[in-house]
Amino acid sequence: MRVLFYVGDKQWSGSARAMLAAARGLAGRGHQVTLACCGGSLLEGAARANEIETIAVNATANPVSGAFDLRRVLAERFVEVALVGSERDHLIVASAMRFAERGAVLRRLAASRELELQAGGKLALRLAAAGLIVSTDRELREARAPGWTIPAAVVPLGVDPSQYDGVEPATWHEMGVPPQAMIIACNYDPSGRYRMGVVFRTLALLAPRHLNVHAVVFGPGAADDDLRMHAAALGVTSIVSFLGDSDDSRRVMRAAHAGWVVSGSDAGAFACLDFMALRVPVIAERSPLTQQYVADGITGILLAPGDASYTASSVTRFLMDGDRRIAMGNAGRTRTQRDFSQTAMIDGFERAVTAAGDRTKWTIR
C-alpha cells in the first residue's frame, strides 16, 4: 500500500509521535510510506533518523496553496491512502486528493478528543472519501460521524517496553534536585494547566510533612513564566524544578519515584504508557483517558478531580509505601506488554489503511 502521513503542525506533540510510530511501523512491514511535515521540525528529524522518506510542507500556507503543492506529491507517488490528524490537514489533503482524482483520507482523532466538525471538515468530507480513526471502543461509540464513507476504525496506542530497558536515569544535577529527594516527575503540556495547579496545591500540603519531596516538571510549556508564578504564589518554588521540553524525557521519567501525568490527550496517554514501561508507578486525575491506561490501585493511583486535601492524603500514603510503589511499577510494565503493545498499534493502523485502500469506497456521493 502507498501511504502518506501528513502533519502540518511544526510543534512536537503526542499526536506527532503516534503518526511517526505508525509511519515507521508500516514502512517496516513493506508499505511505501511518505511523511509530509514541516521542514526543520523535530518530527522531520526523527523521521529521517528512522529512514522514512520525508517531504517538507509549509505550516503557514493556506489550504488552497497547500493542496496545490501536495497534488504533485500524490500523483508522483501514486498515494492511495493519506493519514491526517487535524481538520486543517484533512481539508488540505482531501483537496489534493480531489485534484489528483484518487485516494482516501483517514483522519486520526487524538485520544479522548471529541469530534467537532467545522466548515473546513465538512467540506473535506465532500472532496474525498474519508474515514475516522479513534483510540478506544468508547471513543468509537461516542463519535458522531455522519458523512464518512469509510467505516471508523479503532487503533489503540501502544509502546515497545523493550526499548526502555537501556534508558539511564537523569542525574540530580541535571534535574536541579537535591540528593536523596523523593522525585515526582510531572509530564506537562498547556492543556494540563488546571491539573498542574492541583499538583502545586498538593505539594504545598505535603511539604511540611515530607521535606524531601521534589517535583520535576517537563514537557511543552513547562518552563513558562506563568507556571513558575503559580508555583511561587503557592510557596512551592523551592521544591519544584521546571525543565521545559526535555530532549529525552524518558531519562527524567526513569529517575522518578512516581510519575504524575498532567498532560492530556495523546501526550497524556503516552505519558502513562512511558511511565509504566519504565516501571514507574503513575499518579493521575481520574478521567476516561487515565482510566483507559492506568489500573487504579494496581499500576498507580487515580485521584478525585480538583480535591487537593484528599489528593495530599492519598499521595502521602502512596509515597510512604515503597514496596507498594515498586509492585505497582512492575505491574505497569506487565500491563504495557500485555495490553498496550506497539505491535497491536501497528496492526490497527495496517488494518485501517488496508480497508481505506479499497477503491470501491472512494466514490463521493
N, C-alpha and C positions, 0 to 999 in steps of 0.2 A: 504494500500500500504506500502511496506517495502522500506524505502528511506534512502540513505546515503548522507550526506553532507561532502565533502572533501575539507579542507582548508590547504594547505601546507605552507603558509606564516605565520611566527611566529608573525609578526607585526600586531597590531590592525589597521583596516582601515575601510573606508565606505563599502567596499565590504564584509569584515568580518561581519560587522553589519547587512548587508542585509541577509547574509546566516544565521546568528543567529536568526533574526526575522522570517525568513521562517521556520527554524527548529522548533522554539518554536510554531509558528502558526500551522504547520502541526501536530505536536505532540498533541497540544490541540484539534485537530479535530479527533483524534483517529488513526492516521497513526503511524506505527512503525518506529521511527526515530533514527538514529545513527549519531553522529557528529565526524568525524575524523579530529583532529587538533593537533598542536604541544603541547607537554606536557609543562606545566608551563606558557603557553601563557595567555593573557587576555581573549582570546576567550574561552579557556578551562574553566577558572574560571567562566566566565559569563554563559556558558552552564551548568556547574554543579549547579550553583546557581538557574538556571531555571529547574533543574531536568531532563536535557536531557542526555541520555546515550552518553558517550564520549569514544573514544579510542585515544591513543597517536600515532602520526606519527613523522618521522624524517625529518625535513625540509632540511637537507643536503644530504639525501640519493639520489643516482642516480635513474632514473626512473625504471630500471630493478629490483633493490632490493626493491624499494618502492612498485612496483606492486606485487612482490612475497610475501611480507609481507601482503599486502592487500587482496590477493586472499583468504586467510583463513577466513578473516572477512566477505567477500562477501558470502562465502559458508556457514559459521555458521549461519549467519543472513538471508540467502535467499534473499539478496538485489535484488530488481527489477529495481530500478532507482537510479542513483547517480547524484548529482549536484556538479559541479566544477566551479571555477572562473578564471582559468588561463590555458595557453597552457601546462605548465609542469604538472599541476594537471590532466588535461584531458588525457595526454599520460599515466600517472601512472594508473589512474582509468580504462581507456579503455583497457590497457594491462591486468590488473587484471580481468576485465570482460571477456576478451578473454580466460584467463586461466580457469576461472570458468564456461565458456560456458553458460553465462546467462546475461540478463540485458541490460539496455540502459544508456547512459550518456547524461546529459543536461549541456551544458556549458553556464553559465551566463556571458554576456558581460557587463562590468561596464558602467554606464551611460555616454553617449556621447563619448564612445571609438570606434574607427574604428576596424573592424575585419581584422587582418593581420595574416594569417596562415603561420607559418614557417614549416620547415620539420617535427618537432615533432607533430604539429597539424594535418598536412596532414596524417601522419602515424596513428594518433589516430582515424581518421575517417575511416580507413581501418580495424581497430581492433574491433570496437564495434559500434553498432547503436548509433547515436548521433543526438541531436537537439540543437538549439540555443535559448537562452532567451535574449531578449532586454527589455529596459525600456519604449520605446515610439514607436508610429507608425512611426515617422520619421526615427528612427534608423532601424526599420524593412524594410522600403523602401530602405534605403541606404546600407543595409547589402548585401554583395556579398558572398553568402554562398553555392556554389556548393559542392556536396558530402555529404550533411547532409540528413540522411534517415528519420528523424522525422521533421515534419513541425515546423518552428520557431514560438515562442510564445512571446507575449508582456505581460510583468509583470511590472506594474508601481510601483515605490517606494511610500511608504506611512508611516504615523505615526498615533499614537493614541493620539490626543490632550489632552484627559482627564488625561493621565499620566504625564502631565506637570503642572497640577494645583497646586500640592503641592511643587513645586521647590522653595526653598528660594534663594534670590539673594546673591551672594558673597559680602563680605564686602569690603569697600575701602581699609582697611588694607591688606586683603588677595590679592588684585589685585595690590597693590602698587600705588593706585590712590589718588590724593588729594581730600579732601572733596569738595562737590559741583561741581565736574568736570562733563563735558558733555562727557559721556563714549561711545566710538565706539569700539565694540568688533569685532575683526578680526579673523575669522576662517581660519587657515593656514595649508597647507601641502607643501612639496617640489615642487609639480607641480605648485604652485602659486607664485614662487619666482619673476617672472616678474610683476605679478599683485600686489605683495606686494610693489614693487618699486614705482608703481603708487600711492599707499596709502601714502608712505613716502613723495613723492613729493607733494602730495595734502596737507598733514599735514604741510609741510614747508610753503605753501602758505596761509593756514588757520591760523596758529599760531599767526601772528602779529595782526590779527583782532579778533581772538577768543581765548583769553588766557586761557580759562577754558576747551578747548577740550583736551581729552586724549584718546589715543588708547591702547587697551589691546589685545595683540597677543597671541593666544593659538592654540594648535594642534601639531601634529608630526613635529619636526624640528623648532618649534617656538622659541626655546632657542639657536639655533645655533649661533656661533660667527660671521659667515658671515652676518647673518641677522642684528645683532647688529652693525657691522661695516658699513653696508649700511645705517642704520639709523643715525649713527654718522656722516657719510660723508655728509648727507643732513641736519645735525643740528637739528634733531628732537628727540634725545635720551631722553631729559627731559620730553617729552610728550608721550612717548611710554613705556609700560610695557610688558616684554616678560615672559609669564607664562610657556612656554613649553607645554607638553602634559598633560593637566589637568585631574585629576581623575574624575571630574564631570563638564564637560564643560557647561552643562545646567545652572549651578549656575552663571557662568560668563556671559552667554547669558542673563539670567534673569535680571542681574544688569545693562545692557546696555540700552542707549537711542536709539541706532541704531546698527544694525549688518552688518558688511562689509564682504561679502563672497569672500575669496581669494582662497580657495582650489578648486580643480577641481574634475571631475568625480563623483563617488558615495559620496565622502566626501563633495563635494560642494553641491550636490543635498540634502543630509540630512541636511547640514547646513542651506540651505534655508528653509526647512521644519521645522527644530527645532526653528529657529528664529520666523517664522510665528506662530507656535503653542504656543510660549511664548508671543505672541502679540508684538514682536519687529519688527519694520519696517526694510526692507532689502535694503542695497546698494550693487550693484554688477556690474561688467563689462558686457555689453551686449554680449551674446553668445547664441547659440542654447540651451545650458544647462540651463542658468539662465532664458531665455525666457520661458522655459517649466514650471518653478515653480513660478517665480515672475511676477505678473501683473504690468507692468510699470505704475507708477503714481497712483496705487491703493493699492498694498501691499508693495511697495518700489519704488526705482528708479534704472533704468538701465542706465549705463554710456557708452559713446563712448570709445572704447578701446584706452588706451595709451595717451589720451589728458589730462594732469594734470591741465592746466589752465581752460579748460571747466569743468572738474571734480570738481575743487575747487569751482567754482561759483555755480554749481548745488548742491553740498553738503552744501554750505553755506546757500542757500535758504531752503534746506531741514531741516537743523538743527535749523534754526531760527524759524520755524513754528511748535511750539509744538502741536497745535491742529491737524495739518495735520499728524504729526508723530503718534499721538495716534489713529487717524482714520485709518491710514494705518496698524498699528499693529492689530487693531480689525478686519480689512478686511482680514489680513493674517490668523488670527485664523479661520475665517469663511471659507476661501479658503481651508485650510488643511482639515477641517471637510467635506467639500463638494466634493473636487476633488482629495485629496491625502490621503485617509483613509488607515489605516493599514489593515482593513478588505478586501479592494479591492486588496491590495498587496497579502495577503494570498490566496484569491480566485484565483488570477492569477497563483501563484505557484501550487496550487492544481490542476488547470486545466492542467497545463503543465506536471505535474507528472503523472496525470491520462492518458493523451494522450501517454506519453512515456512508460507507463506500458502495452500498447497494444503489446502483444508478436508477432503479425503478422509483426510488424515493426522492429523486432530485427535481421532480416536476412541481412547479408552484402553481397552485390553482387561483 
